[in-house]
Amino acid sequence: MFDGVFGYIIGGAVIGILARFIKPGADPLGWILTILLGIAGAYIGGYFVPGGGWLAWVAAIGAAIVLLFLYEMVRKKKK
């Protein structure tokens, strides 16, 4: 149904929102960074679990959570 760039944007938004919901603590991200984080998670998850399916979604959400932790670490170092 969703192919190409539009699919990655919609899927990235869903993955980013789920990752922020699952990860404990407040994350000072806006909608655009949430979508970009989800897209990066989807790309990484798709790399490690090719072929799609629910396992690729789990890997994508896991990768997005790891990216959230990394973003938080980098942001704390700048302060």
C-alpha positions as MATLAB code, in Angstrom:
seq = 'MFDGVFGYIIGGAVIGILARFIKPGADPLGWILTILLGIAGAYIGGYFVPGGGWLAWVAAIGAAIVLLFLYEMVRKKKK';
ca = [
       0.000    0.000    0.000;
       2.660    2.506    1.022;
       5.671    2.318   -1.234;
       8.820    4.342   -1.521;
       9.445    7.600    0.275;
       5.859    8.062    1.455;
       5.908    4.609    3.030;
       9.118    5.383    4.891;
       7.654    8.649    6.196;
       4.454    7.003    7.457;
       6.276    3.956    8.783;
       8.963    6.165   10.327;
       6.340    8.217   12.128;
       4.718    5.085   13.552;
       8.048    3.549   14.553;
       9.313    6.808   16.070;
       6.135    7.313   18.103;
       6.193    3.705   19.342;
       9.871    3.992   20.290;
       9.235    7.185   22.252;
       6.252    5.551   23.948;
       8.234    2.446   24.952;
      11.436    4.198   26.092;
      11.172    5.565   29.634;
      11.781    9.247   30.352;
      10.990   12.468   28.577;
      12.461   12.951   25.118;
      12.606   16.561   23.929;
      12.055   15.738   20.261;
       9.691   17.417   17.869;
       7.613   15.651   15.253;
      10.204   15.982   12.503;
      12.990   14.469   14.609;
      10.631   11.713   15.725;
       9.870   10.844   12.091;
      13.557   10.995   11.121;
      14.431    8.776   14.074;
      11.739    6.302   13.008;
      12.962    6.324    9.411;
      16.516    5.629   10.586;
      15.208    2.840   12.820;
      13.243    1.367    9.916;
      16.316    1.466    7.696;
      18.505   -0.201   10.325;
      15.825   -2.759   11.190;
      15.325   -3.573    7.515;
      19.063   -4.027    7.106;
      19.313   -6.576    9.921;
      15.994   -8.342    9.193;
      15.451   -8.301    5.428;
      12.138   -9.363    3.965;
       9.782   -7.400    6.186;
       7.155   -8.856    8.455;
       6.561   -8.323   12.142;
      10.166   -9.208   13.058;
      11.428   -6.328   10.918;
       9.028   -3.970   12.752;
      10.335   -5.183   16.115;
      13.920   -4.686   14.929;
      13.067   -1.215   13.606;
      11.464   -0.147   16.899;
      14.425   -1.583   18.818;
      16.854    0.309   16.590;
      14.846    3.512   17.075;
      14.994    3.064   20.867;
      18.773    2.648   20.675;
      18.952    5.792   18.534;
      16.885    7.628   21.167;
      19.380    6.653   23.860;
      22.281    7.755   21.639;
      20.577   11.077   20.895;
      20.031   11.608   24.621;
      23.718   10.883   25.356;
      24.938   13.285   22.663;
      22.543   15.984   23.807;
      23.696   15.715   27.438;
      27.349   16.058   26.401;
      26.671   19.349   24.639;
      25.289   20.991   27.793;
];
